[in-house]
Amino acid sequence: MGAAGFPREAVSVTRGSLTHYASSPGVRRGFCGRYGTALSYENQRWPSDIHLMVGAFDDPASLAPQFHIFAEAQLPWLHLADDLRHYRTTPSAGEVMGGSG
């Protein structure tokens, strides 16, 4: 599932609320408490960021990607037809595998 990262202070929930659970050490995931839909991802490694699941947006096509993360784990049959930068893991780790973005 694709996600979009935002500064945590720029995000607010205006309808309903998020229910959270600790999915692994340092990671908190948010979901709709009523329907169970995955909505957010937070990691202590990036304390000022929150990642929101793109499928939860009213207009997900309006969120143009800027780069790809965890390219090292990409399935061999997936071929991305863009020139965006591909990070081995995350941008903060700095290891670029491809793309020119």
C-alpha positions, -999 to 999 in steps of 0.1 A, spaced: 0 0 0 14 34 -9 18 61 18 24 98 18 46 114 44 37 147 61 50 167 91 30 154 121 19 190 131 3 195 97 -21 165 101 -53 165 120 -83 141 120 -116 159 114 -140 130 113 -139 102 138 -106 93 154 -76 70 149 -71 39 170 -35 30 175 -15 -1 182 22 -8 185 30 -32 156 67 -35 165 92 -17 187 91 20 179 63 17 154 27 28 159 0 22 133 -33 40 132 -65 26 119 -102 34 118 -116 21 151 -150 14 135 -140 -4 102 -104 -14 108 -90 4 77 -53 11 79 -48 49 79 -13 58 93 22 48 102 45 64 127 81 54 135 103 67 164 131 69 138 113 99 122 95 115 152 83 146 134 67 126 105 35 107 100 27 86 69 -9 83 57 -21 56 35 -28 70 0 -59 49 -5 -76 68 24 -76 101 6 -106 114 -13 -84 122 -44 -53 99 -41 -43 108 -78 -36 143 -66 -6 131 -46 23 129 -70 51 107 -57 85 122 -52 106 90 -48 104 53 -40 115 38 -7 127 2 2 136 -4 -35 158 -32 -23 127 -52 -13 109 -46 -46 93 -77 -61 111 -89 -92 80 -86 -114 74 -50 -105 87 -25 -130 82 12 -122 81 33 -154 93 66 -140 125 85 -134 119 90 -96 148 83 -73 148 48 -58 162 45 -22 175 12 -10 157 18 22 148 54 31 160 89 20 176 95 54 198 65 49 209 80 16 215 49 -5 202 55 -40 197 25 -63 184 42 -93 163 70 -109 173 105 -114 146 124 -95 
